[in-house]
């Protein structure tokens, strides 16, 4: 009996020790998760059941390198559902984030960290075109391919936006929305004329140039920090009868050729015709120029001829077609009309950079690193350099302070992207390959002379650096607006705008 009693005491002591080893924050997080689930159930907000197929679909990130576990995944079908979900997050003390396409390179739609309420919007994806006014009303969970498909079929109209059919209109537009029509037609956010937003206090407000104009200014560049946009209202343009897309190969096999070629592209970018949209695509094994021209083959060939001569370029693909032909081409051939159920994933690290004209030393450093270091790395990396600005760019025409997008005065926009095969773990120190590209360019630059694009985020930088790099001179105003609409930072993610604090 004594032995048995002693054994029982030892067993009890073991379990007490085990319970004592549970970190208080873990217990608190579990309590918050349970409380959030109870609240969402009581107010009848639809949710994904943890472990279900929908949960797996909605909680799996586009970037498989960055998995986070939500406290809950709400799947609203009405604005009231969104209001109630936000109220529950506020009541329980959980951060909340809207998710649309789920393509955030930093998994910010999942919160960018564990334990957030994810508001998955992609069940709300209606698109309606008013053919008399040309205004498109687009629900906040729509994907770009679906929007392009609907606007074309409802009235052969469009607005300027990015290329991947699965990207959500929400995060894309709210942070800029650059694409292969932007040099001609501007950013996606430049076509936005109004929006309906659910704020952190669960109120629903409309914003435009005349209604809540400060909020309207802020959501056009930093929208995910301000609220959940349930509806966008875009002006649209009639699509051209024909456009021409192209790929030109440039055989830069030596550093000398690459330096001369880059310099020629830079000079061309300064005065590139408005109707031409172009980017450089640099990989370890090849370099291309690619883009879209608003016109026919003959017009494109005439515009490109001087540049191709200077760069020894050859047109490998030139094709004139209709509007949806180019949408399909730049979408890499996947179905255009993407809706709920979309599944595309990669494992990668990315970072970005905006610059003005590069001087000779900066060009030389970039090319030297490319040829002497990056080329020998056989991972599937690339550097995409969009000809973003210049005197004929529609991006550069609006006043720099007209929206929260802070980078209209930059000539180039770089995306540095390094991916590995599906099922392969990304190397622990792999990010240095792309980071060193950036450091070689910016080492001798003042901070005012470069920036970064929040839609191509670098998840490895801290929040203070992120805010400065993504929003530059607009950060002070954004933080004031954030304090007004979300003082408790409910819509938090690790690189979002923080509310202004008392000094």
N, C-alpha and C positions, 0 to 999 in steps of 0.2 A: 504493500500500500504506500509506504513511504517513497519507494523508488518510483512508483507510478505517479505519485503526486509531484515529485521532483521533476519528472519528465514533462508533466503538464505545465509546471511553472516555466520550465525552459522553453516550451513551445509558445506559451503566452508571451514570454520575454522576447522571443524571436519576432513574433508578429508585431509587437509594440515597436520594436526597433525598426522593422520594415516600414511601418506606418510613419514613424518619425523621420525616415529617410526621404519621404515624399517632399519635394520642394514646395513651399507655400504657394508660390506663383503658379505651379502646376495645378494644385487644388483649386486655386482661385479661377484659373482658366477653365477648368472642368465645370465649376459652378456657373461661370458666365455662359458657357456653351449650353448647359441645361436650361438656364434661365431664359436665354435667347430662344431656344426651341419652344419652350412653354409659351413665351410671349407671341411668337409668330403663329403658333397653333391657335391661341385664343382669339387673334384678330383675323384668322382665316387667310393668311398670306401663304400661297403655294410655295412649297420647298422641295428640294431634292432630298430623298431619303439617303442618309449616309450609306455608302457601299453599293447603291443602286447603279444601273446603267447610266441614268441621267446624271447622277453625282460624278461618276467617272468621266463622262463627257464634259461636264461643265467645270470640274475642278482640275482637269488635266491641262497644264499650261502649254502654250505654243512652244515655248523654250523649255525643253525637257531638262535643262540644266538647273532650272529654278522652280522646284516644287514647293508649294506652301499648302497647309491644311486649313481650310476655312472653319470658322466656328459654325457657320451655316451657309447654305446657298439658297437664297430666295429666288423664285422664278416668277416674277409678277406678270400679269396680263393686263393690268389696269394701273392707272396713275394712283388710285387709292391704295392698291397693294404696295406701291413704292413708298407712299407716305407712311403707311403703317409699319413697313419694314424698317424705315429710318427711325420711326418713333421707338420701336423695340430696341434697336441698337443704342439709341440715346439713353433709354431707360436702364438698360443693363450695363452700359459703359463699354460697349464694344465698338471698335472703329468699323466704318462701312465704306465700300467701294463699288461703283458701278462697273459692270463688265459687259462689253458688247460683242466684238469679234473675238476677244481673247488673245489678240496678236501682240500684246505688249511684250517687248523684248525683255523687260524686267519683271514680268508677271505682276504688274501693278494692278491689273483688274482683279487679281486674287489677293490684293492687299500688300504684296511685296514682302510679306512676313506672315507667320502663322496667326490664326485666331481672329480674323476679320469676318464680318458679314459681307458676303459677296452677293450683289444684286445683279443677277444674270438677266440681261434685258432682251436676249435674242428671240423670245417669243412675241415681242412687240416690234413688228417689222413692216407695218403697212406703209406704202408709198403712194401718195396721191398727187397728180399733176393737175393744176388748174390751167387748162389750155388757153383760157382768155388772158390771164395775168402772167402766165409763165412761172408762177410760184409753185414749188414742190414742197409738200408737207411730208416729212419723213420721220417715222417713229424712231426712237433712240436706239432700238436694238437691231436696226437694219445693217446689212453688210454691203460693202461697196458694189460688188457684182450685182446683187439684187436691185440696188438703187439704179445702177446704170441700165439694167435690163428693163426695169419698169418705166423709167423716164423715156427711154427710146421707144418702147412699145406703146406708151400712152400718148406720145406726141413728138417723137424724134427730137428730144431735147436732152440736155446734160448740164452738169456743172463740173468744174475742174476738181479732180481728186486723184488719189493714188491708184496703183495698178493691181494689187492683189485682190481678187474677188471676195476672199474670206475676211478681209479686214473690216472691222466695225466702223460705221460712219461716226460713232461717238468719239472715241479717243483720237481717231484720225483728224477729224475736223477741229476738235477742241484744242489741239496743240499745234495746228498749222494746216497739214493736209497737202503736202507737196507731191507732185506726180508728173507724168510726161506731157501734160498740157499746161503746166504752171508758168513756163516762160511766155506762153501765148495768152493764157487766161487767168493766171494768178493762183493763189492757194484756195483750198476748199473753204477756209474760213472767210475769204473775201467774198464768197457768194452767199454767205449767211445773212439774212435780213431780220431774223427773229428766232426766238427759242422759248420753250416752256421748261421751267426748271423747278425741281423739288429741292428746297433748301434744308439745312440741318435741323430746323425747327419744324419740319414736315409741311410747311406752307408751300403753296404752288404759286409761282410768279411767272409772268411773261416778261421778256426783255427784248429790246430792240434799240435802235438809235434814239428813240424818243421815250421809251418806257424802260425804267430801270437801266439807264445808259451805262452806269459804272459797271454793273454786273455784266451787261452785254459786252463791254470792252474787255472785261476780265476773262470771260469764257472763251473768247477768241484768242487762245494762246495758252491758257492755264485752267481750262474748264473743269477738269477732273478734281481739282482742289476746291471748287466752289459749290458743287451740288450735283444732282443727277438730272441730266437733260432727257426729258421724255419725248420731246418733239422738236425737230429742226424745221425751219422754213427757209428754203433756198430760192433765190432767183436762179434762172436757168438760161442757157443760150440754145439756139437752134443748131443742131449738129451740122457740120459741113457735109456736103454730098460725097466728098472724097478726101481722104488723108493718106499719107504715105509713111510707112514705118520702115526702118532700115537698120542694118548692122554693117559697119565698116571695120575691116581688120587693119591694124597698124603694126607692122613688123619691127618693133623696137627691140632688137636683139642685143643691143649694147647700151651702156649708160649714156654714152654720148648721144645716140639717137633718141633715147628716152628724154633726156634733158631738152634737146632741141624740139622734140615733138610736144612735150608739155608746155613749153614756152609758146609754141605756135597756137596750141589750144587756148591758152590763157589770153593771148592777144585777140583771138577770134571771139572768145566769150564776152569781151568788153562791148562789142558792137554787133553781136549775133542778131540776125533779123528776128523780129517778134514771132513770126510764124514757125520758127524752128525751135524744137525742144531737144536737148541733147545731154548725154552724160558719157563719161568714160567708165569703162569696166576693166579693171586691172586684176588679173589672177596670176598665179605662179607661172602658168604655161602660155598665156596669151594676153593680149590687150585689144579691146574693141572700142570703137565709138558707136553709140546706138541712140535711137531716138525716134521722134515723131514730127512730121512736117505737115502743116495745114496747107495742102496743095497736092499737085501731081508729081510724078517721077521727074519730069523735065525740070520743073521748078526746083525740086530738091537738088538734083544734080548740079544745076547752075549755082546754087547757094554753097554747096559743099566743095565744088571743084578747087577753089584756091586752098582750102584747108587740107584736102586730100593730097594735093601736090606737095604742100609743105611737110606733111607727116608721112609721106609715102604710103598713104592709106588706099585701100581697095574696097569697093562696095561688095560685100559678100551676100547681102540680102537687101533688096529694095522692092517693096510691094505696095501698090496703091489699092485701097479698098474702102469699104464703108466704115462707119463708126464702130460697130460691134466687132468688125474684123480686128481692129487695133486693140480693142478691149481684150479680146481672146488672146491675141499675140502676147501682149505684155502681162497677161495673167498666166503665162506659161502653159496655155492650152487647157487648163482645168475648166469645168463648167462655170459659166458666168453667173447664173442665178443661184448663188449660195445662200442658204437659210439655216435654220436650226438643224443640227446633225453634222455640220461641217467638222472635219477632222484632218488637220494638217499640223505636223509637229516636226521640229528640228532640235538638235542639241548644239548650242553655239554660244559664243561670247561676242558682244558688239560694243562699239563705241562710235562717237561721231565728232565732227568738227566743222565749224564755219570759218572761213578766212576771207580776207580781202585779197587783192593781187599779191602773189608770193614774189619775194625778191629772189635774186640769183642764189644767194646762200641757202635760203629755205627750200627752193626747188632742188638744189644739189643734195641737201641732206635727205630729202624725201626719196630721191632717185637712188642715192647711195644705199640707204637702208633697204629699199626694195630689192636691188640687185645683189647686194652683198650679204643680206641676212634673210629676208622674207622669201626670196625665190627658192632657196634651198629647202624650205619647209613645205612638205608635200601634203599638208592638211588642205581641206577644201576652203581656203580663205579667198576673200576678194576685197578690193577697195573700189567703191563706186563714188565717182566725183560728178555731182550734178552741176551743170552750168546754171546756177541759181539766180545770179544777178546780172549786172550789165545795164547799159543805158536804154536798151529796148525791152527789158524784162518787165512783165506785168507784175511780178512779185515786188519789184523795186519801186513801182510807180506810186502806191499810196504812201502817205506820210509815215515815217518810222514809228510814230506814237499813235497811229490811228487804231491799232489793236494791241493786245498784249504780246503778240508775236514780235520778238525783239531783234530779228536778224535780217530784215529786209535789205540792209545796206551791204551785205556780204556777197562776194562774187561766187564763191564755191561753197557747196555743201558736200562733205565727205561722209560716207558710211563705211566703217571698217567692220568686217564680218568674218568670223572664223568658226566653221562648223565641223563636226565629226559625223561619222556614219551612225545611222540609227542603231541603238543598242550598245554603242561604244561610249564609255565614260569620257567626259571632257577632261583633258590634262589639268592637274592641280594648278600648275603655273602657266597654263596655256594663254591666259589673257595678255601676258607680256608681249606676245608677238604683235598684237594690234596696238597695244598701248604705246609701244616704242615708235610705231609709225607717227602717232600723234605727237609724242614728246620731241621727235626730231624736227617737227615743223614749228612747234610752239615754244621751244626752249628760249628763244631770244625775243619773243613777242610780248608786248604789254597785254594785260588781260582785256583791255578794251578792243583789241584787234582780233579776237577770236571768241567763239562761243560754241555751244553744243545744242543738238536738237533733241527735245524731250521724247519725240517719237522714235528716236534711235538711242535710247538711254544706255549709259554705262552704269550698270548696277553696282560697280565696285567703288564709286565715288561717294563721299559723305554728303549729308543733306545740305549743309551750308555751301559746299562747292557746287552741288547740283543746282541749287536755286540761283546762284550767281551765274553759272554757265548757261543755264536754260533760259533765264529771263533778264539777265543783264540790267540795263537801266530801268526796266519796268518793275523790278522786284519790289521796290519801296511802295509803289502804288498798289501793287497786287496784295501785299501783306496788309495794307490798310483795308482793302475791300474784303479780304479773307476774314479779318477781325469782325467786320460788320455782318457777314453772312454765315460764318462758321467759326465763332469765337473759341469754341472748345475743340476745334480741329477734329470733328467727327469724321470728315472725309480725308483721313490721313493715309499717306503711304510714304515710304522712306525717302523719296526724292520730290515730294510735293511742296507746294507753297505753305509756309507756316504763318499763322496769324501774327500781326504786329503785337509786340509786347511793350509794356512800360519799361523804359530804361531807368 
